[in-house]
């Protein structure tokens, strides 16, 4: 395993590399993403499990997009069948166990918000109240969201690289989380730049575009028609940039010593 020392400005380079990877096969990546959305919508109709499985399966499907980016970097075509790459991994059981930890950590983080907002955020997440301007204004929900995000941060650091370390480096579940946490901690400045860049691109940019469309044209439906594809593209670019963060630190996966099958 290779771990490199990186400067803070590499956080912005990761974002740029994400755009560069996406531009090589945008149609193929969007097709793969539509397959992913379809599967998530299908799973979502299952009572109870439909609320749990999408989060549990995040590590499995994250490897779909990691493999897709690796295919692109190898100048190979990305096909829809790649959607099942994570399920074909010998490390599937560990990836699913990681997904269960995702779910447990999220529940703990959201439940912890009751300390600061009297349960407003928890009620919203469990469908007891709606997310609207009135409820946000009349409760301490915003503080609850921020507190939950703060609680979840250590878990997010541990989960960040866990899936590819399990699938590509053949690490155990515990070891992958350990390495991920301390890698992110060691490169805090780079990840702060990376996070700030995505906050501007993923939040402020759509907000500015939406406002301009509303001012110039005045039709909210047009804003939705513009923002929906934009959000999908930015989500895919973010996945591609995640691949860039991984290979810049740990190097490209060596499938000559890895039994993973992409077939």
N, C-alpha and C positions, 0 to 999 in steps of 0.2 A: 504494500500500500504506500502511495506517495502522498505526502502532505507538504504543501509549499507555504512559505511566508509571503504574504501579500500586503500591499499598501492600501490605504483607505480608498484611493481613487479607482481601484479595481472594481469597486461596487458599481460605478457608472459603466465601466467596460462590460460587466456582466449583462447589464440591460441592453447595451448596444449589440452585443453578441447574440442576445435573444432575438432581436429584430432581424439580424443578419441570417440566422438559422431559419426563421419563419419565412423570410422572403425567398428562400431557395425552393420551397414546396408549399406555398400557401394553400392551394386548393386541396392538396392531399391532407394537410394538417386539419383543415376545416372539416373535411369529410370524416376524418377520424374523430374529431370533436363532436360532430353530429351523432355519430354512432354512440359515443359516450353519453351524450344527453338523452338519447333514446333509451338506452339501458337504464339510466337513472330514473327516468320518468316511468318506465315499466316497473322497476323495483318499487318505486314510490307508491304504487297502488296497492301493494301488499299490506294488509292491516298490521299495525304495530311494527313489524319488521321493516316496513317501508320507510319508517322514520329512523331506524337504526342502521340498516345495511349501507346506505350511501356513505355514511361516515366511516364505518368499519372497512369498507372496500376502497377507501382513499389510497392507502399504500399500494394496493394491487394495481389500481388504475394509474397511479402516478408512474409506475414502471412502464405502462403503455407509452406514455409520452416521452419518458427517458429513452426507451428503445427507439422511438420514432426519431428523436433528435440524433441519436447515434447513427441510425440508418442514413439520415440526411448528410451527416458529416462524412460518412463513408461513400457518399454519392450514390446511394441505393434508393430505389423508389419506396415510398411509404404506402402500404396497402391497408385497407380497412381491417383485414384479418389480424392486424397487429393489436387490435383492441383486446385480444385475449392473451397477450404476451405475459402479463403478470400471472394469469391463471396457469400458464404452462411452466412457470418457474418451479424448480425443485424446492425453492424456499417459500412456496405458497403458504404453508402452515404458519411460518414465522411472520409473513406479511399480514395474514389475517389476525394473528395475535397482536401485532403492532396496531392494527385497526381497532381492535377492542380497547387497547390502551388509549388511542385517540378519543374514542367515545367516552371512556371513563374520565379522562382528563377534562374533556369539554363539560361533562355533567358537573364535575367538582368545581370548575371555574365559574360556571353559570350559577350554581347553587351558592357559591361563596358571595355572590353579589347581594344576597339578602342582608348582609352586614351593613351595607351602605344605602340601599334603596327600598328596604322593607318588602322585598320580594317582587318589585315591579318588573324587573328584567326577566326573572324566572317565570312569572306569569305570562309575559309576552312570548317567551320561547316555548312554553308548554301550551299555548293557545288559549289561555284563560282570559287574556285581554288582547286587544288589537294594537298593532304598532301604528299610531297616528299622532298628529301634532298635539292633539288635546291630551292624550295620555303621557306623552313625553314632557309636555309643559307642566302638567299637574303632579307628576311624580319625580322621583330622583333617578329615573331610568338611565339617563346619560351617565351619571356617576357610576351606576351599577355596571353598565357596559364597559366603561374604562377600567373599573376594578377587576372585572372578569378577565379582560385582556391582560392586565398586569399579572393576575394569578396564572394565566395560561402561558405566559412568556417562557418560563423555565421548561415547561413541557414542549412547547414549540421548538425550542433550541435542541432538545433531545430528539425530537421527531424529524427535524429538518432533513438530515441525511440518512436517517435510519433505514428507510426502504432500499435505496441503492446500495448501501453498505451491506445489507442483508442479502440482496439478490446478486450483486456484482462482486462483493468482496467476501461473500460467504461467512459473514460474521453472525454470531448468535444475537438474539434479540437484545439482551442486556448490554453486550459489548457495543453493538451498533448505536444504541441510545447514548452510551457513555462517550463514544468517540464523537458523535454528532454534537452533543452538548458542549464539549470542551473545544471542538473546532470552531463552532460559532462564537463561543466566548473569547477565544484567542483572536478572532478576526472581527471583533465588535465594531471597529470603526468602518471597515469595509461594508459590513451588513447595515450599519446605520445609513451610509450613503446609498446603498442599494434600496433600502426601505423608503428613504426620503424620495428617491427618484421615482419609485413606483407609486408613492402617494401623490406626487405631482401628475404623473402620466395617467394613473388609473382612477384618480378621484377628481383632481382639479381640472384636468383637460376635458373630461366628459361634461363636467359642470359648466365650464365656460362655453363649450359648444352648444349645450342645451339652452343656456341663457341667450346666446346670440341668435339661435334659431327662433326662440320664442319672441325675441325683440323684433327681428327682421320680418319673420313670416307670421308669427302669432298663432301657430297651430301646434298643439301639444302632440298630436298623433305623428306629425312629421319628426318631432324630436325623438319619439320612441323608435321610429323607423331608422333613424340615424344612429341612435345610441345602442340599440340592440346588437347590430352587427359589429359596431365598434367595441363593445364590451367583450364579445366573443373573440375578436382578433387580439385584443389586449390580454385576455386570459391565456390564449395560446402562446403569445409572445412571452408571458410571464413563465409559463411552463418551460419554454425554450431557454429562457435566461436561467432557470433553476438548473438545467443541464449544464449550462456554462459555469455556474458557480461550482458544481460538483467536479467537472473535469479540470478546472483551474487549480483545485486543491488536491484532489486524489488521482488525477490523471484519467485517461480514457480507459474504459473497461477492456480487459484482455479476455476475449471469448475463447482463446486457444486453450486456456486452463479453466474455463468455466463451462459447466454442462448445460447452461441455460439454452433453451431452444426458442428461436423466434418463429419457427415454421409457420 
